[in-house]
Every structure is written in structure tokens, then in C-alpha cells.
């Protein structure tokens, strides 16, 4: 539970950069006055994406961004600075995985501390019915409902100082997997953006590079850098088996590899520095987790009294003997039914300490297929332990309050 709350705090903390970064793609205007003597700083942004689960494409169209120096300012309050993107910019997020960045440009902004932003997306209307859309794997492109972002804008509490004559350089990471929410069995989807931002540093540092075999390139293989079970950056291998986790703040990470039909593999104590890239292995010695029997873990989240839309996320944690605890799956539940479903390895995971040669050993935990489901709705968190060592677990109910 603490790990998931840490993730929420992490995203909230780094979301301060999102307001500044979002301003870079267009020209500015707004309610802060336009004195020519007003000092400004320069803000620069690149966009990337964490991999999506179960989708072939996720598109969003950014129309405008509003920022304010008061976190309590209402929609009609004075003092807003507004940036209009003309024309509105449509981005296919899933082309921006595995270290790929899309430059959005730079813009000046009056100096000062900004504490609130609103991200407004273009509406899906008769002219642009698929301005915001999702293509499920094997399915057809479908509109994403974005009521809050279209009307008053997605509100994010921020804390960013814009300094005179300085450049603030950020990468905005849009987590499409956590942002797309199924809404019942009628093929409807909602967009509830989950975005994090971290400073962009040199391409020659602050990244983890490695390889998996070509047999794991297609399908559901995911690689993530985690801290205390909280994914900081995730990606998918490219066609050569190479994966790049970038950018990452300096520190130590657990790199977790998950793939259908394979055991979970973790590399512990992976360092990230600002002086050079961290290379785990070469294509000649790919990370190839042992085969596994996959089991289904599924159930529902219930909320009393029943809301019009069920807003909850369920993640799956696996605890290694002696540590670490890692996240192996996760995402929002169905907004109508509260249902969730994941496939998990029945066998024990493997792990290796970071080093010149990665030597994986099976974890000694027994039973092997025990996981913890952690559900979060608002500020409330519930957990449930499950065991899929010998059979599927399909009747899990996590109830709020």
C-alpha cells in the first residue's frame, strides 16, 4: 500500500514541471499583463510515453494550457496565463516509447511561481470525431471520452519557479496504460490523463540500456525501472531486442522484465548517474527469463455507495525473499463494472544483482505464485493476497469503504 501511495506522491511532485512544459508547443497570451519590461524565463519540452497495455494506438489532441499562480483560482478568475496551440496538436503516444522523444519546442513565460495548471484537450466533435482516440489491439479506432479536459481542463496542482533568463528543460511522460479506462462492454473508453515529468539531461547519461532476445520483441514484454516497487520509467523492446529507460534521475533502481509465458526477472541495485549511461548487457547475451505457466488473476472493485463511475486502480506486487518488492502489472479497473484481470507467472521469479555478468537465480519464496493486489480509489487503499501457484484466481472482490 505504501508503495502505491509513494507512486501517487511521486507523480504529484513531478507534475509541477508539466504545467511549464505544456506551454512550449505554442504561442502564449493571457491575463498576467503584457508589460514589455516583464522578465521571462525559457521553457523547453520533449514528449515521451510509457507503453500502453492492450492498445495499438492512443491519440490525444492538445488545444490549450492555462496556468495560474494560485492553486485555488477558479475558471473565471483574473490572473490566468493562457497558451493556445494553433492548430491544436494531435499526438500518437505509442510511437514515443523506448526512449523516443518528440520535441515540442520552447516559449517564454513571465517569471514567478506557478501553482495551478489546466490542460484542455480538443473535443471529439463533428469536425474531428477522433481528436482523442484509442485503437484496442486487434480492434478499430474508437473515440476517447474526455469530459473534464474538454470543459474546464484537467487540473494539476503544481509548484514551479520560472526564473529570469534561465532554461527549464523537461520530458513529459504520458502513461497511456493508466490513462485509458474501459467503460463497460459496449466498446466505450474514457481518458483520465496520468502524466509525470522529469528533467531532461544529456543523452550520454541518465539512462539504462539492455537487450532481450528477439523472441520477446513481439507481444506483451515490458521493462521498467522501479524504486521500492514504484515504476519510474517503463518501455518496450524495439525490433532488435534493445530497450532504453530514459531519462531517469540519478539513483539506484530495480529493473523488472515481464513477458507473457516467462517468469518475472529483476536486476537489483542498478545505478543511474549523470556522467554515463548504464549498460546492463549486449545483444550477444540477452536477458532471457525462464519459461512460466501463466495464470489468471481477476475480480472486481466495489464502492459503497455505488458511484456513477468507478474510479480505481489495481496493481500487482510480487515480493522477493529478502527484497525487493516489485510491480508486475497494473492499471485502472473498468469504470462501469469495476472489473480487472491480469495474467501472472505461477512459478517463482528470478533475480540477479547488477554487475558485469548478470547471473539470475530462482527466488526461494514458497508458494511461488503468491501476489498482493493493491487497489486505490481516491485516497483510500485496500489490498488482497492471492495465490495462483496451482490454479487461476478469478473471484477476487476488493470492497471500499
N, C-alpha and C positions, 0 to 999 in steps of 0.2 A: 504493500500500500504506500509506504513511504517513497519507494522508487517512482511510482507513477505520479505522486504529488510533486516530487522533485522535477519530473519532466514538465509538468504544468508551470512550475515556477521558472524553470529554465526558459521556456518559450515566452513567458510573460516578460522576463527580464530582457531578453534579446529582442523582443518585438519593438523596443524603443527605436531601433535602427530602421524598422520597416517604414515608419512614417517618413523619415528623411529620405530613405532610398526610393520610395514610391514616387517622389516628386521629380525624379531625374528624367523620366521619359517624355516630359512635355514642357510647355511654357507656363509661367506662373502668373498669378493675379490674386486679388483678394482684398480682405478687409483690414490689413495691418498698416495702411498708409503707404504712400509711394514717394516719400522724400528722397531726392537724389543723393543726399548725404548719408542715408541709412547704410551702416556697414553690413556686409554679407559674407557668408562662407560658401564653399563649393561642396555639393553633394554628388556622389557618383555611385552607380548601382549596376550590378550584373544579376541576372536571374538564373536560378537552377531549380531542380526538383528532386525530391525523394521519390523512389519508384512507387507506382501505383499497384494495387493488388486486384487483379481480375478485370483490368481495363486495357483497351488497346490505345485509347486516346482520351485526354481530358483537356478541354479548351476553356479559357477564361478571357473575357474582354474587359479591360480596364478603361473606365470612362473619365473619372476624375478622382482626385485625392484632396481632402480638406484637413488642415492641421490647425491646432489652437494651443495657446499657452496656458489654458485652464482645462483640467480634466473634467470639470463639471459643466462646461459650456454647452448650451442647448443648440439645436439645429439653426435657430434664427438669431442666436446671439451675435453681437458685433465682435470683431477681432479675429474672424476666421481668415486664413490664407488658403486660397483655392487654386489648384492646378488642374487644368482641363487638358486632356490628351486629345489632340485634334489631328487626324481622326482617332477614334478610340482604338486601342492596340489589342489585337487578338493573339494569344499565345497558346501554342500546343505544348503543354507542360511536359509530356512524356518524352519529348525529343531532348530534354535538358537533364538527362541522368548521366551517371558515371563520369562526373567531373566536367561535363559540358556546360558552358555558361553562355547566356545571351546578354550582350551589352545593351543597356537601356539608355546610357548617356549620362549627362550631368547638367546641373542647373544651380543658379544662386538662390539663396534663401536668406531672409533677414536674420541676423544673429539673435540668439536668445535660447531659452529653454522651452521646449515643446512637450506637452504632457497628454495631448489627445490627438488622435487622427481618425478620419473616416475614409475608408476605401469604398468607392462607389463603382459598381460594375454596370456595364451596359445592359439594358433589358432585352430579354428574348421577345421581340415584338414581330409584327407582320413583315417588317423590312429585313430584320435579322433574327429569324426564329431560332437559330442555333448559335447566338453570340456566345453563350456559355453552354457547353455540351459535354457529353461523355459517350464513348463507344465501348460497351461491355465486350469482353473477349468473345469473339465469335458472333457478336450481335450487330445492331445498327446504331447509328448516331442518334442520340436522344438528348433533348433539352434538359439542362440542369435548372431547377428552381432556385432562385436567389432572392428571396423577398427582402431580407434585411439589407443586403448590399445594394439592391436596386433603389430602395426608398431613401432611408437616411444615411446609408453607408454602414459598413462593418466597423464598429467602434473598437479601437485598441488603445488602452492606456499606455502611454509612452513616457520616456524620460530621456530626452536627448538635448544636448547643448550644441547649438550651431555657433561655431567660433569664426571670428572675422579672419578672412584671408587664409583659411585652412581647408583642406580637402578631407571629407569624411567618405570612406570607400567601403562599401558593404556588398555582400552577396545575400540576396533574398531567396530563402529556401522554402518552396511551396510544397507541403506534404499532401500530394493528391490522394494518397491512400486514406488518410484520416479526414480529408475534406469532402469526399464524395460519400453520401449517405443514401442507401437504398430506402425506398418508401413503399413497402408492401410488394405484392406480387404482380402489380399491374405495369411494371416496367418504368416506374417513376423514380427520379433521383433528385436529392437536394444537395446544394453546395453550401458547406459551412467551413469557410477557409481556415486552415491551420497553417500558419506561416511563422518561420523563425529567420533571424538574420544574424550573421556573424561577420566580423571584419574580414575583408579580403587582403591577403598578404601575398608574398611572392609565389609564383608558380613553381619555384625551385625549392619550396619548403612548405610546411604545414599541410602535408598530405600523406596518406598511406596508400601504397601501391602493391598489388599482388595479382596472382593468377589462379584460376580454377581450370580443370580440364575442359576440353571442347564439349564433352558430353553433358556438361552442366550449363552451357551457354544458353540454350533454349529452355523455356518453361518458367518455373517459379523460383529460381535461385536468387537469393538476396544476400547482400553483405552489408554489415553495419558496424560502426564504431560506437561502442557504448561505454557509459560511465555509471557504475552502480545500477546496472540494468536499465538505464535510460538511453535509447538510441540518440546520438548527437548528429550523426550523418549516416545515411543509407544509400545504397546504389545497387545496380545490377551489372553483371559482367558484360563486356562487349563481345563482338563476334570472335575475337581471338582468345577469349577467356580472361582478359585483363579487367581488373576493377580498380577504380580510383576513388578514394574517400577524401573529398576536398571541397572547401577549405575546412580545417579543423583548428581550434585553439590549441596552444601548447598544453601538454599534459600527457597522462597515461590513459590508455584505452584497452578495452577488451574487444577484439574483432570477432564477430559472430557470423558464421556461414550457415545458411539454412537452404535446403533444397528438397523438393519432393522425392521421396524414396531414399533419402540419406539421413544419417544421424546428424544432430546438431554438432557443429565443430566450433570451438572457441580458441583464440590465441590470446593469452593473458599478458598484461604488462607491456603493451605496445606503445613505445614513446612517439610523441609528435613534437618536433622542435621548429623554431623559426629560422634555422640555419640550413637544413637539408630535408629532403623527402625521406620517409621511412619505407624501405622496400622489404616486403615480407619474404618473397620468393621470386623465382623466374618461371618462364613458361616451360622450362625443361623439368621443373619439379613442382607441378601444380598441386594445390590443396585439394585433395580428393577424399571427402568424408566417406566412411564405410556405409554400405547399404543398410536400409532400415525398413521395417514394416510400418506402414502409415496407418494410424487410427484416426477416427473422427471424434472430436470433442465439440458438442453443440448444446444449445439450450436457449433460454430466454432471460431477458432482464425485465422485471415488472416494477412499476412505480405506482404507489398508492398515495393520494387518489390518482387515477389514470389521466395523464396529460393528453392533449390533442396530438402531441408529437413526442415520442420517446427519445430523449437526448442523453445518450450514454455511450461510453467506450469500454470495450473489454480487451485486455491484453493478457498474454500468456507468458508466465515466468517459469524458468527452469533453474533450480538451484543445484550447482555442483557441490560435491562433497569438499568442504574446505574453501568454497567460493570459486568463482564468483556466482552471482545470480544474474541471468541474462534474460532478455525478452526475445522470444522466438516467434511471436505472431501478435497481431493486434489490429483493431480497427473499430469504427463505430457500429453499433447494432442497427438493425432495421428500425427506421423511425416509426413505423406503423405497428409491427408485430413484436419488436424488441428482440428478435432472434439473432443468433450469431452461430458461426460454425468454422472450425479450423481443423486442419489435418496435421497430426503431430507424430513424431517418431515414437515407436513403442520401446525401442532399445535405448540403453544408456548413451548419453552424449560423450564426445571425446574432447580433450583439450591438450594444448601444448603451450609451454612458456615461450615468450618471444626470444629468439636467438638466431644465430647464423643458420642452424638446421632446425626445422620445425619437426619435432617428434611427438606425434599425438598418442595419447594413452586413454583407454576407456575409463570413464568415471566409475567409481566403485559404489555409487548410490544404489540402494535396493529398497523398494522396487524401482526399476529403471524408468517406467513411464508415468511417474508422478509429476504433475504440474500444478501451478497455482494460477487460477483465473482471478484477475483483479478488474473489477468493474468500477467505473467512476461516473457519477451523474451530478453535475454541478460541483459542489464542494464535498459531497458525500462519497465514500469509498467502501466497497464490500469485496470480500474475497472468498474463494471456494477452492479447496484442494480436490483434484481429480486424479484417477489412476486409469491409464489406457494401456497398461502393460499387456493385458491379455484380451481386451475387448474394447469396442467403442464405448464412449460415454456420451449419450445423446439426450439425457433428461435433466440437465443442469438448470436450476432455477436460482437466479440471484435477485433477491427482492429488496426494494427500497420502500419506505424508510427502514 
